[in-house]
Amino acid sequence: MVTLTVIAGGACRFLMLALIVSVLATSSWSADDSNQSPASLLGADFSANNFDWREMVPYLFMATSLPAEQGIKAVLENCGVLRAYVGNEVQVECRPDKRPCAANNDRAMLDGEVSKRIAEIAQETISWRHKTAIVDYPLTRRPFPFSEIAALQNDKNPDVYLILALADRSYTATDVQAKYGDPYDTDIYQWYSIFKYRLDHPGYNSKAVFEIDPVDGAVIKVAISLKLKKPKNRH
């Protein structure tokens, strides 16, 4: 599983790259479709391109001010990928022979049910390794563009991470560049290549690392990190 590899082995490619990459320039980004709220795609067809890593940055930043367990819960509750997945599950469960279903009647009720279930996921699946809170949750229902989501936050160090694994090979490096522009840096390794993006803020740095299959250009995983800047570096 993604998270166990990160903590137990200490060598998760995406997370470690997000931690140690030294960046000298930032990637440019446009406003395209990034104005959608986390709940806006509930019940709709959700594609990998609906996900925008930049939308997660405010929630990662918010998590840094919370204890790790609460921070992870806040990140997951505001992740559009997980909200879409859980929202689809809620809608699938609606049947005429059951009590009136929120998914068919009231958007606010649906949003509330989705948030409740995500809170339950966080509570039931959270584990701890070396003072790091971890939620690693498989997204097994198909069709859905992602197969796994993991969130990590250390209780002593407020840095926060979100990792998503893609379910198929339909989302490509071309799609990534069309959405985010050219990466500020790239690397090539034996089995994969990576595209690196960053948003710089006076109080933090946030990075996204896309792992890409060099053979067909399919995106395999994306890791998002947010690290607070030390006070002397805030300018």
Disulfide bonds with the S-S distance in Angstrom:
Cys94-Cys101 1.80
